[in-house]
Amino acid sequence: MTEQGMDPTVMMALTALILPLVGFMMAATPYLMRRGEVFAVTVPTAAQQDSYLKGLKRRYAAMVAAVSLVLTTATLALALGGVYAGVIVMLVVGSFAILGIGYGLMQFYRAKTKAYKHKQGWVAGAQESVAVVDDQPVPQVISLKWNLLYLPIMALTLAIGVLGYAQMPDQIPLQMGFDGSVSRWADKTPLIPFMPVLIQGFFGVCLTFSHWTIMRSKKWSEPGAPATSALAYGMFAHAQSLYLVVGGLLIAGAMATMPLTFIGIISMGQAAIGIMVAALAMCIGAIAVSVVYGQAGSRVFLRMQGSDTLLADDDSHWKFGIFYVNRDDPSLFLPERFGVGWTTNWARPAVWALLVAGLAITAGFVVAVLVLF
């Protein structure tokens, strides 16, 4: 059976747009990092203007952009040719390829940057970066209470499903290919209205946890300009927390159309396009926040005077430039070294406990969807 209301080519084209977005963020990453870091290596802040290091960044960005362009072109060609299964394969393989090549090139240029740092004699008197962690949330981060707005959206979604239950057919379409053919059905049961609510709830929990990690993160500041950089970091954290709440509510609102497909008011294709548009909007929002603020607020005060002296260095705690391991640091979360956002201190047992808990919750969610629906 085929659903009406969805142009497969449009859906495929929207899907293909994910690749250039991933490629852009990966190619731009070296330019979004904090002033005292180049390819996950600590350098003097004035070194951002060093011609050799600028050349490394340009070559990295050009290669990642070239790979992204080739993969995007191939994916769009498959979409226009109607090879829909190929688009999905290219989307998954292409995204991992961009990320893998990007991080591989980062390791290559990280080694060059470390060698250049040694050649230039950039050595810090202190082996730790200036940052603090305490029991108080970052003042600029919006309250976690804003995540309670998921509840009325979930309640509305459930109400639509319950009130429209009598109009639902005996067989409910749950999954559809990009050609409009329904590939999975479920028997009509009283649990059906709860399925989209379960998905919204899981999504909301994940984003609320991300919001919480921002509040509990180590608050970074630059050694040479602690007050100004701390303000920039606060602005960055505020923007990221606001983005999470707004973007999450946008996705949850798009998911609220799922019960309407069960009733037959709109097609699955129309609902899918709405969810895809919301997801793309969230991706574009992430890029916008990253470009405007930079990692940890690095782009807020671009014209701050740099220093030729390396004031602090914690390179030894960053394994491969992306994994932070420091038993002497009590913080669980801190800003990433290569990327925009936050990472974890893998030396803390609590981080591993949170990882196990997250995997358990995810597994429970998947099992619930498969068993109950």
Secondary structure as a PSIPRED ss2 file (coil, helix, strand):
# PSIPRED VFORMAT (PSIPRED V4.0)

   1 M C   1.000  0.000  0.000
   2 T E   0.000  0.000  1.000
   3 E C   1.000  0.000  0.000
   4 Q C   1.000  0.000  0.000
   5 G C   1.000  0.000  0.000
   6 M C   1.000  0.000  0.000
   7 D C   1.000  0.000  0.000
   8 P H   0.000  1.000  0.000
   9 T H   0.000  1.000  0.000
  10 V H   0.000  1.000  0.000
  11 M H   0.000  1.000  0.000
  12 M H   0.000  1.000  0.000
  13 A H   0.000  1.000  0.000
  14 L H   0.000  1.000  0.000
  15 T H   0.000  1.000  0.000
  16 A H   0.000  1.000  0.000
  17 L C   1.000  0.000  0.000
  18 I H   0.000  1.000  0.000
  19 L H   0.000  1.000  0.000
  20 P H   0.000  1.000  0.000
  21 L H   0.000  1.000  0.000
  22 V H   0.000  1.000  0.000
  23 G H   0.000  1.000  0.000
  24 F H   0.000  1.000  0.000
  25 M H   0.000  1.000  0.000
  26 M H   0.000  1.000  0.000
  27 A H   0.000  1.000  0.000
  28 A H   0.000  1.000  0.000
  29 T H   0.000  1.000  0.000
  30 P H   0.000  1.000  0.000
  31 Y H   0.000  1.000  0.000
  32 L H   0.000  1.000  0.000
  33 M C   1.000  0.000  0.000
  34 R C   1.000  0.000  0.000
  35 R C   1.000  0.000  0.000
  36 G C   1.000  0.000  0.000
  37 E E   0.000  0.000  1.000
  38 V E   0.000  0.000  1.000
  39 F C   1.000  0.000  0.000
  40 A C   1.000  0.000  0.000
  41 V E   0.000  0.000  1.000
  42 T E   0.000  0.000  1.000
  43 V C   1.000  0.000  0.000
  44 P C   1.000  0.000  0.000
  45 T H   0.000  1.000  0.000
  46 A H   0.000  1.000  0.000
  47 A H   0.000  1.000  0.000
  48 Q H   0.000  1.000  0.000
  49 Q H   0.000  1.000  0.000
  50 D C   1.000  0.000  0.000
  51 S H   0.000  1.000  0.000
  52 Y H   0.000  1.000  0.000
  53 L H   0.000  1.000  0.000
  54 K H   0.000  1.000  0.000
  55 G H   0.000  1.000  0.000
  56 L H   0.000  1.000  0.000
  57 K H   0.000  1.000  0.000
  58 R H   0.000  1.000  0.000
  59 R H   0.000  1.000  0.000
  60 Y H   0.000  1.000  0.000
  61 A H   0.000  1.000  0.000
  62 A H   0.000  1.000  0.000
  63 M H   0.000  1.000  0.000
  64 V H   0.000  1.000  0.000
  65 A H   0.000  1.000  0.000
  66 A H   0.000  1.000  0.000
  67 V H   0.000  1.000  0.000
  68 S H   0.000  1.000  0.000
  69 L H   0.000  1.000  0.000
  70 V H   0.000  1.000  0.000
  71 L H   0.000  1.000  0.000
  72 T H   0.000  1.000  0.000
  73 T H   0.000  1.000  0.000
  74 A H   0.000  1.000  0.000
  75 T H   0.000  1.000  0.000
  76 L H   0.000  1.000  0.000
  77 A H   0.000  1.000  0.000
  78 L H   0.000  1.000  0.000
  79 A H   0.000  1.000  0.000
  80 L H   0.000  1.000  0.000
  81 G C   1.000  0.000  0.000
  82 G C   1.000  0.000  0.000
  83 V C   1.000  0.000  0.000
  84 Y H   0.000  1.000  0.000
  85 A H   0.000  1.000  0.000
  86 G H   0.000  1.000  0.000
  87 V H   0.000  1.000  0.000
  88 I H   0.000  1.000  0.000
  89 V H   0.000  1.000  0.000
  90 M H   0.000  1.000  0.000
  91 L H   0.000  1.000  0.000
  92 V H   0.000  1.000  0.000
  93 V H   0.000  1.000  0.000
  94 G H   0.000  1.000  0.000
  95 S H   0.000  1.000  0.000
  96 F H   0.000  1.000  0.000
  97 A H   0.000  1.000  0.000
  98 I H   0.000  1.000  0.000
  99 L H   0.000  1.000  0.000
 100 G H   0.000  1.000  0.000
 101 I H   0.000  1.000  0.000
 102 G H   0.000  1.000  0.000
 103 Y H   0.000  1.000  0.000
 104 G H   0.000  1.000  0.000
 105 L H   0.000  1.000  0.000
 106 M H   0.000  1.000  0.000
 107 Q H   0.000  1.000  0.000
 108 F H   0.000  1.000  0.000
 109 Y H   0.000  1.000  0.000
 110 R H   0.000  1.000  0.000
 111 A H   0.000  1.000  0.000
 112 K H   0.000  1.000  0.000
 113 T H   0.000  1.000  0.000
 114 K H   0.000  1.000  0.000
 115 A H   0.000  1.000  0.000
 116 Y H   0.000  1.000  0.000
 117 K H   0.000  1.000  0.000
 118 H H   0.000  1.000  0.000
 119 K H   0.000  1.000  0.000
 120 Q H   0.000  1.000  0.000
 121 G C   1.000  0.000  0.000
 122 W C   1.000  0.000  0.000
 123 V C   1.000  0.000  0.000
 124 A C   1.000  0.000  0.000
 125 G C   1.000  0.000  0.000
 126 A E   0.000  0.000  1.000
 127 Q C   1.000  0.000  0.000
 128 E C   1.000  0.000  0.000
 129 S C   1.000  0.000  0.000
 130 V C   1.000  0.000  0.000
 131 A E   0.000  0.000  1.000
 132 V E   0.000  0.000  1.000
 133 V C   1.000  0.000  0.000
 134 D C   1.000  0.000  0.000
 135 D C   1.000  0.000  0.000
 136 Q C   1.000  0.000  0.000
 137 P C   1.000  0.000  0.000
 138 V C   1.000  0.000  0.000
 139 P C   1.000  0.000  0.000
 140 Q C   1.000  0.000  0.000
 141 V C   1.000  0.000  0.000
 142 I C   1.000  0.000  0.000
 143 S C   1.000  0.000  0.000
 144 L H   0.000  1.000  0.000
 145 K H   0.000  1.000  0.000
 146 W H   0.000  1.000  0.000
 147 N H   0.000  1.000  0.000
 148 L H   0.000  1.000  0.000
 149 L H   0.000  1.000  0.000
 150 Y H   0.000  1.000  0.000
 151 L H   0.000  1.000  0.000
 152 P H   0.000  1.000  0.000
 153 I H   0.000  1.000  0.000
 154 M H   0.000  1.000  0.000
 155 A H   0.000  1.000  0.000
 156 L H   0.000  1.000  0.000
 157 T H   0.000  1.000  0.000
 158 L H   0.000  1.000  0.000
 159 A H   0.000  1.000  0.000
 160 I H   0.000  1.000  0.000
 161 G H   0.000  1.000  0.000
 162 V H   0.000  1.000  0.000
 163 L H   0.000  1.000  0.000
 164 G C   1.000  0.000  0.000
 165 Y H   0.000  1.000  0.000
 166 A H   0.000  1.000  0.000
 167 Q H   0.000  1.000  0.000
 168 M C   1.000  0.000  0.000
 169 P C   1.000  0.000  0.000
 170 D C   1.000  0.000  0.000
 171 Q E   0.000  0.000  1.000
 172 I E   0.000  0.000  1.000
 173 P E   0.000  0.000  1.000
 174 L E   0.000  0.000  1.000
 175 Q E   0.000  0.000  1.000
 176 M E   0.000  0.000  1.000
 177 G C   1.000  0.000  0.000
 178 F C   1.000  0.000  0.000
 179 D C   1.000  0.000  0.000
 180 G C   1.000  0.000  0.000
 181 S E   0.000  0.000  1.000
 182 V E   0.000  0.000  1.000
 183 S E   0.000  0.000  1.000
 184 R E   0.000  0.000  1.000
 185 W E   0.000  0.000  1.000
 186 A E   0.000  0.000  1.000
 187 D E   0.000  0.000  1.000
 188 K C   1.000  0.000  0.000
 189 T C   1.000  0.000  0.000
 190 P C   1.000  0.000  0.000
 191 L C   1.000  0.000  0.000
 192 I H   0.000  1.000  0.000
 193 P H   0.000  1.000  0.000
 194 F H   0.000  1.000  0.000
 195 M H   0.000  1.000  0.000
 196 P H   0.000  1.000  0.000
 197 V H   0.000  1.000  0.000
 198 L H   0.000  1.000  0.000
 199 I H   0.000  1.000  0.000
 200 Q H   0.000  1.000  0.000
 201 G H   0.000  1.000  0.000
 202 F H   0.000  1.000  0.000
 203 F H   0.000  1.000  0.000
 204 G H   0.000  1.000  0.000
 205 V H   0.000  1.000  0.000
 206 C H   0.000  1.000  0.000
 207 L H   0.000  1.000  0.000
 208 T H   0.000  1.000  0.000
 209 F H   0.000  1.000  0.000
 210 S H   0.000  1.000  0.000
 211 H H   0.000  1.000  0.000
 212 W H   0.000  1.000  0.000
 213 T H   0.000  1.000  0.000
 214 I H   0.000  1.000  0.000
 215 M H   0.000  1.000  0.000
 216 R H   0.000  1.000  0.000
 217 S C   1.000  0.000  0.000
 218 K C   1.000  0.000  0.000
 219 K E   0.000  0.000  1.000
 220 W E   0.000  0.000  1.000
 221 S C   1.000  0.000  0.000
 222 E E   0.000  0.000  1.000
 223 P C   1.000  0.000  0.000
 224 G C   1.000  0.000  0.000
 225 A E   0.000  0.000  1.000
 226 P H   0.000  1.000  0.000
 227 A H   0.000  1.000  0.000
 228 T H   0.000  1.000  0.000
 229 S H   0.000  1.000  0.000
 230 A H   0.000  1.000  0.000
 231 L H   0.000  1.000  0.000
 232 A H   0.000  1.000  0.000
 233 Y H   0.000  1.000  0.000
 234 G H   0.000  1.000  0.000
 235 M H   0.000  1.000  0.000
 236 F H   0.000  1.000  0.000
 237 A H   0.000  1.000  0.000
 238 H H   0.000  1.000  0.000
 239 A H   0.000  1.000  0.000
 240 Q H   0.000  1.000  0.000
 241 S H   0.000  1.000  0.000
 242 L H   0.000  1.000  0.000
 243 Y H   0.000  1.000  0.000
 244 L H   0.000  1.000  0.000
 245 V H   0.000  1.000  0.000
 246 V H   0.000  1.000  0.000
 247 G H   0.000  1.000  0.000
 248 G H   0.000  1.000  0.000
 249 L H   0.000  1.000  0.000
 250 L H   0.000  1.000  0.000
 251 I H   0.000  1.000  0.000
 252 A H   0.000  1.000  0.000
 253 G H   0.000  1.000  0.000
 254 A H   0.000  1.000  0.000
 255 M H   0.000  1.000  0.000
 256 A C   1.000  0.000  0.000
 257 T C   1.000  0.000  0.000
 258 M H   0.000  1.000  0.000
 259 P H   0.000  1.000  0.000
 260 L H   0.000  1.000  0.000
 261 T H   0.000  1.000  0.000
 262 F H   0.000  1.000  0.000
 263 I H   0.000  1.000  0.000
 264 G C   1.000  0.000  0.000
 265 I C   1.000  0.000  0.000
 266 I C   1.000  0.000  0.000
 267 S C   1.000  0.000  0.000
 268 M H   0.000  1.000  0.000
 269 G H   0.000  1.000  0.000
 270 Q H   0.000  1.000  0.000
 271 A H   0.000  1.000  0.000
 272 A H   0.000  1.000  0.000
 273 I H   0.000  1.000  0.000
 274 G H   0.000  1.000  0.000
 275 I H   0.000  1.000  0.000
 276 M H   0.000  1.000  0.000
 277 V H   0.000  1.000  0.000
 278 A H   0.000  1.000  0.000
 279 A H   0.000  1.000  0.000
 280 L H   0.000  1.000  0.000
 281 A H   0.000  1.000  0.000
 282 M H   0.000  1.000  0.000
 283 C H   0.000  1.000  0.000
 284 I H   0.000  1.000  0.000
 285 G H   0.000  1.000  0.000
 286 A H   0.000  1.000  0.000
 287 I H   0.000  1.000  0.000
 288 A H   0.000  1.000  0.000
 289 V H   0.000  1.000  0.000
 290 S H   0.000  1.000  0.000
 291 V H   0.000  1.000  0.000
 292 V H   0.000  1.000  0.000
 293 Y H   0.000  1.000  0.000
 294 G C   1.000  0.000  0.000
 295 Q H   0.000  1.000  0.000
 296 A H   0.000  1.000  0.000
 297 G H   0.000  1.000  0.000
 298 S C   1.000  0.000  0.000
 299 R C   1.000  0.000  0.000
 300 V C   1.000  0.000  0.000
 301 F C   1.000  0.000  0.000
 302 L C   1.000  0.000  0.000
 303 R C   1.000  0.000  0.000
 304 M C   1.000  0.000  0.000
 305 Q C   1.000  0.000  0.000
 306 G C   1.000  0.000  0.000
 307 S C   1.000  0.000  0.000
 308 D C   1.000  0.000  0.000
 309 T C   1.000  0.000  0.000
 310 L C   1.000  0.000  0.000
 311 L C   1.000  0.000  0.000
 312 A E   0.000  0.000  1.000
 313 D C   1.000  0.000  0.000
 314 D C   1.000  0.000  0.000
 315 D H   0.000  1.000  0.000
 316 S H   0.000  1.000  0.000
 317 H H   0.000  1.000  0.000
 318 W E   0.000  0.000  1.000
 319 K E   0.000  0.000  1.000
 320 F C   1.000  0.000  0.000
 321 G C   1.000  0.000  0.000
 322 I C   1.000  0.000  0.000
 323 F E   0.000  0.000  1.000
 324 Y E   0.000  0.000  1.000
 325 V C   1.000  0.000  0.000
 326 N C   1.000  0.000  0.000
 327 R C   1.000  0.000  0.000
 328 D C   1.000  0.000  0.000
 329 D C   1.000  0.000  0.000
 330 P C   1.000  0.000  0.000
 331 S C   1.000  0.000  0.000
 332 L C   1.000  0.000  0.000
 333 F E   0.000  0.000  1.000
 334 L E   0.000  0.000  1.000
 335 P E   0.000  0.000  1.000
 336 E C   1.000  0.000  0.000
 337 R C   1.000  0.000  0.000
 338 F C   1.000  0.000  0.000
 339 G C   1.000  0.000  0.000
 340 V C   1.000  0.000  0.000
 341 G C   1.000  0.000  0.000
 342 W E   0.000  0.000  1.000
 343 T E   0.000  0.000  1.000
 344 T E   0.000  0.000  1.000
 345 N E   0.000  0.000  1.000
 346 W C   1.000  0.000  0.000
 347 A C   1.000  0.000  0.000
 348 R C   1.000  0.000  0.000
 349 P H   0.000  1.000  0.000
 350 A H   0.000  1.000  0.000
 351 V H   0.000  1.000  0.000
 352 W H   0.000  1.000  0.000
 353 A H   0.000  1.000  0.000
 354 L H   0.000  1.000  0.000
 355 L H   0.000  1.000  0.000
 356 V H   0.000  1.000  0.000
 357 A H   0.000  1.000  0.000
 358 G H   0.000  1.000  0.000
 359 L H   0.000  1.000  0.000
 360 A H   0.000  1.000  0.000
 361 I H   0.000  1.000  0.000
 362 T H   0.000  1.000  0.000
 363 A H   0.000  1.000  0.000
 364 G H   0.000  1.000  0.000
 365 F H   0.000  1.000  0.000
 366 V H   0.000  1.000  0.000
 367 V H   0.000  1.000  0.000
 368 A H   0.000  1.000  0.000
 369 V H   0.000  1.000  0.000
 370 L H   0.000  1.000  0.000
 371 V H   0.000  1.000  0.000
 372 L H   0.000  1.000  0.000
 373 F C   1.000  0.000  0.000
